[in-house]
Amino acid sequence: GGGINISAAGFNQKVGSNGVLGASFVGLDYGEWERTTVDNPDGGIGTINPSAVTIGISYAQKFTESIYGGVNIKLFSQASDNLSVNALCFDAGVQYITGKDKQLKFGITLKNVGPSVSYSGNGKGVNLTVPQGGYVQAYDERSATFELPTNLSLGGSYDFIFDSQVLTFAAAFQSNSFEKDQYIVGAQYMVKEIVGVRVGYTIQDNRVYEQRTSVFTGLSAGATLAVPLGDSGTKFGLDYSYRATNPFNGVHSIGIQFML
């Protein structure tokens, strides 16, 4: 809704009898921004196009019939004209599944764990007059280090199974290092693992500041269509989701997947 585009792709392959190896790519295009400087705070000197890329390698393992775990190592790179930053971090998670039909699930994830990083590049250079020297000299300013936006999530879900139909209710709590904590609830209705619709709502913790500090207003919804291709079990899937925002005009996401 704000001229920002996200492109993502992923692939996974079963390894052995209980493991899965995966790879992912996420590209973020922030759109064109007005270029400003100290001497030109109002712009009028062109535009810049910031971007970011995340590449991940992941592995998941089935330890028992009820316990699953996985780790994802990510390389993050962000660039804006003459400044850039690179970071290496990881995600990890554990899931516990129980019940006669494995309908009850609990999970915990920790994301974006890594060392502090800082920006580098020619954009840190500045020309200043040397005190009592009467001439200008180039200096390289130091960039302050900053922490990655780590978050911890706890969640659970329960499936109500009716023959070929499944109704799922889910809830989660997410603790963010640089944002307010979030409480998330959602539901999904799936028919024959082919057609599904879902809806969710996110509530932010506003106990400290009685005002909304996120562009997302809470409501989200989506749908899935997974079409079988022959008798081999291969499926072609199409996903759509929407997240309401204020300001902007909402976030629309479209996904395509092949299940081999």
C-alpha positions as CSV (number, residue, x, y, z in Angstrom):
1,G,0.0,0.0,0.0
2,G,3.0,2.4,0.4
3,G,5.0,1.6,-2.8
4,I,7.0,-1.1,-0.9
5,N,7.4,-4.5,-2.5
6,I,8.5,-7.8,-1.0
7,S,9.6,-10.8,-3.1
8,A,10.2,-14.2,-1.5
9,A,11.1,-17.7,-2.7
10,G,11.8,-20.9,-0.8
11,F,12.7,-24.6,-1.4
12,N,12.9,-27.6,0.8
13,Q,14.0,-31.2,0.4
14,K,13.6,-34.2,2.6
15,V,16.9,-35.5,4.0
16,G,17.0,-39.0,5.3
17,S,13.9,-40.3,7.1
18,N,13.4,-37.5,9.6
19,G,15.1,-34.4,8.3
20,V,14.3,-31.5,5.9
21,L,16.8,-29.1,4.4
22,G,15.6,-25.8,3.1
23,A,16.7,-22.5,1.4
24,S,15.0,-19.2,1.2
25,F,15.3,-15.7,-0.3
26,V,13.5,-12.5,0.6
27,G,14.0,-9.2,-1.3
28,L,12.6,-5.9,0.0
29,D,12.3,-2.9,-2.3
30,Y,11.5,0.3,-0.3
31,G,10.7,2.3,-3.4
32,E,12.1,5.7,-4.4
33,W,12.9,8.2,-1.6
34,E,13.7,11.9,-2.0
35,R,17.4,12.4,-1.6
36,T,18.2,15.0,1.1
37,T,21.5,16.3,2.6
38,V,22.5,18.7,5.3
39,D,22.8,21.4,2.6
40,N,19.6,20.3,0.8
41,P,17.1,19.3,3.5
42,D,14.2,19.8,1.2
43,G,15.5,17.5,-1.5
44,G,15.4,18.4,-5.2
45,I,18.7,16.6,-5.9
46,G,17.4,13.3,-7.1
47,T,16.2,10.1,-5.4
48,I,17.6,7.0,-3.8
49,N,16.2,3.4,-3.8
50,P,17.0,1.5,-0.6
51,S,16.8,-2.3,-0.6
52,A,17.4,-5.3,1.6
53,V,18.0,-9.0,0.9
54,T,17.8,-12.0,3.3
55,I,19.2,-15.4,2.3
56,G,18.5,-18.3,4.6
57,I,19.6,-21.9,5.0
58,S,17.5,-24.1,7.3
59,Y,17.3,-27.6,8.7
60,A,14.5,-29.2,10.6
61,Q,14.4,-32.6,12.4
62,K,11.8,-34.9,13.7
63,F,13.1,-36.2,17.0
64,T,10.1,-38.2,18.1
65,E,6.5,-38.7,17.1
66,S,5.7,-35.6,19.1
67,I,8.8,-33.4,19.2
68,Y,10.1,-31.4,16.2
69,G,12.9,-28.8,16.0
70,G,14.7,-26.6,13.5
71,V,17.2,-23.9,12.9
72,N,17.6,-21.2,10.2
73,I,20.8,-19.4,9.5
74,K,20.3,-16.0,7.8
75,L,22.6,-13.6,6.0
76,F,21.0,-10.1,5.9
77,S,22.2,-7.2,3.7
78,Q,20.7,-3.7,3.5
79,A,21.9,-1.0,1.2
80,S,21.0,2.7,0.6
81,D,23.0,4.4,-2.1
82,N,26.4,4.8,-0.4
83,L,25.8,3.1,2.9
84,S,25.3,-0.6,3.6
85,V,25.1,-3.1,6.5
86,N,25.5,-6.9,6.6
87,A,24.5,-9.2,9.4
88,L,24.6,-12.9,10.2
89,C,21.9,-14.2,12.5
90,F,19.8,-17.3,13.2
91,D,16.3,-18.5,14.1
92,A,15.4,-21.6,16.1
93,G,12.2,-23.3,17.1
94,V,10.7,-26.3,18.8
95,Q,7.2,-27.8,18.3
96,Y,5.3,-30.3,20.4
97,I,2.4,-32.3,18.9
98,T,0.0,-34.5,20.8
99,G,-3.5,-35.9,20.7
100,K,-5.1,-38.9,19.1
101,D,-5.1,-37.3,15.6
102,K,-2.2,-34.9,16.4
103,Q,-4.7,-32.1,16.7
104,L,-3.0,-30.2,19.6
105,K,0.2,-28.3,18.9
106,F,2.5,-26.0,20.9
107,G,5.5,-24.2,19.7
108,I,8.2,-21.7,20.7
109,T,10.5,-19.7,18.3
110,L,13.4,-17.3,18.8
111,K,14.3,-15.1,15.8
112,N,17.0,-12.7,14.7
113,V,19.6,-13.7,17.2
114,G,23.1,-12.3,16.3
115,P,25.8,-9.8,17.1
116,S,25.5,-6.0,16.9
117,V,26.1,-4.5,13.5
118,S,26.9,-1.0,12.1
119,Y,26.7,0.7,8.7
120,S,29.8,1.2,6.4
121,G,30.4,2.9,3.1
122,N,31.3,6.3,1.6
123,G,28.2,7.8,3.0
124,K,29.9,8.3,6.4
125,G,32.4,10.7,4.9
126,V,32.1,14.4,5.7
127,N,34.1,17.5,4.7
128,L,34.8,19.8,7.7
129,T,36.9,22.8,8.2
130,V,40.0,22.1,10.4
131,P,39.8,24.3,13.5
132,Q,42.4,27.1,13.3
133,G,43.7,25.6,10.1
134,G,41.6,27.5,7.6
135,Y,41.3,24.5,5.2
136,V,38.8,21.7,4.6
137,Q,39.6,18.0,5.3
138,A,37.7,14.8,4.8
139,Y,36.7,12.8,7.8
140,D,35.2,9.3,8.2
141,E,32.4,9.4,10.8
142,R,31.9,6.4,13.1
143,S,28.6,4.6,12.7
144,A,26.8,3.6,15.9
145,T,26.2,-0.1,16.4
146,F,22.7,-1.4,16.8
147,E,21.0,-4.6,17.9
148,L,19.0,-6.8,15.6
149,P,15.2,-6.9,16.2
150,T,15.1,-10.2,18.2
151,N,11.7,-11.6,19.1
152,L,10.4,-14.6,21.1
153,S,7.1,-16.2,20.2
154,L,5.0,-18.8,22.1
155,G,1.9,-20.3,20.4
156,G,-0.5,-23.1,20.2
157,S,-3.4,-24.5,18.0
158,Y,-6.1,-27.0,18.1
159,D,-7.7,-28.8,15.1
160,F,-11.4,-29.8,15.1
161,I,-11.5,-32.6,12.5
162,F,-14.8,-33.4,10.7
163,D,-14.1,-36.1,8.1
164,S,-12.5,-34.2,5.2
165,Q,-12.9,-30.8,6.9
166,V,-10.6,-29.2,9.5
167,L,-11.4,-26.2,11.7
168,T,-8.3,-24.8,13.4
169,F,-8.1,-22.2,16.2
170,A,-4.7,-20.7,17.1
171,A,-3.3,-18.2,19.5
172,A,0.2,-16.8,20.1
173,F,2.2,-14.3,22.1
174,Q,5.2,-12.4,20.6
175,S,7.7,-10.5,22.7
176,N,9.6,-7.9,20.6
177,S,12.9,-6.3,21.5
178,F,12.1,-2.9,19.8
179,E,8.3,-3.0,19.4
180,K,5.4,-3.5,21.8
181,D,4.5,-7.1,22.6
182,Q,1.7,-8.7,20.5
183,Y,-1.1,-11.1,21.2
184,I,-2.4,-12.9,18.1
185,V,-5.5,-15.0,17.5
186,G,-6.6,-16.7,14.3
187,A,-8.8,-19.4,12.8
188,Q,-8.7,-21.5,9.6
189,Y,-11.2,-23.6,7.8
190,M,-9.8,-26.2,5.4
191,V,-11.8,-28.5,3.1
192,K,-10.1,-31.7,1.8
193,E,-6.7,-29.9,2.0
194,I,-7.7,-28.1,-1.2
195,V,-9.6,-25.0,-0.3
196,G,-9.0,-23.0,2.8
197,V,-9.9,-19.6,4.3
198,R,-8.5,-17.9,7.4
199,V,-8.8,-14.8,9.5
200,G,-6.7,-13.4,12.3
201,Y,-6.3,-10.4,14.6
202,T,-3.3,-8.9,16.3
203,I,-3.5,-6.9,19.5
204,Q,-0.5,-4.8,20.6
205,D,0.4,-4.3,24.2
206,N,-0.6,-0.6,24.9
207,R,-0.2,-0.6,28.7
208,V,2.7,1.8,28.6
209,Y,1.7,4.2,25.8
210,E,-2.0,4.6,25.2
211,Q,-1.7,4.9,21.5
212,R,-1.1,2.7,18.4
213,T,2.5,2.7,17.2
214,S,2.2,0.2,14.3
215,V,0.9,0.8,10.8
216,F,-1.0,-2.5,11.1
217,T,-4.5,-2.1,12.6
218,G,-4.8,-5.8,13.6
219,L,-7.1,-7.5,11.1
220,S,-5.8,-10.0,8.6
221,A,-7.4,-12.5,6.2
222,G,-6.4,-15.0,3.5
223,A,-7.4,-17.9,1.3
224,T,-5.6,-21.0,-0.2
225,L,-6.3,-23.1,-3.2
226,A,-4.2,-26.3,-3.6
227,V,-5.0,-28.2,-6.8
228,P,-3.8,-31.9,-7.1
229,L,-1.8,-32.6,-10.3
230,G,-2.4,-36.2,-11.2
231,D,-2.2,-39.2,-8.8
232,S,1.4,-38.7,-7.7
233,G,0.5,-36.5,-4.8
234,T,1.9,-33.4,-6.4
235,K,-0.1,-30.2,-5.8
236,F,-0.1,-26.6,-7.1
237,G,-1.0,-24.1,-4.5
238,L,-2.1,-20.4,-4.7
239,D,-2.2,-18.3,-1.6
240,Y,-3.6,-14.8,-1.0
241,S,-3.5,-12.7,2.2
242,Y,-4.4,-9.2,3.3
243,R,-3.4,-7.1,6.3
244,A,-5.2,-4.0,7.1
245,T,-3.2,-0.8,7.7
246,N,-3.7,2.8,8.6
247,P,-2.2,4.8,7.0
248,F,-1.6,3.3,3.5
249,N,-4.0,0.9,1.7
250,G,-3.2,-2.4,3.3
251,V,-0.7,-5.1,2.5
252,H,-1.6,-7.6,-0.2
253,S,0.5,-10.9,-0.5
254,I,0.3,-13.5,-3.3
255,G,2.1,-16.8,-3.1
256,I,2.6,-19.8,-5.4
257,Q,3.8,-23.2,-4.2
258,F,4.5,-26.6,-5.6
259,M,4.2,-29.6,-3.3
260,L,6.1,-32.5,-4.8
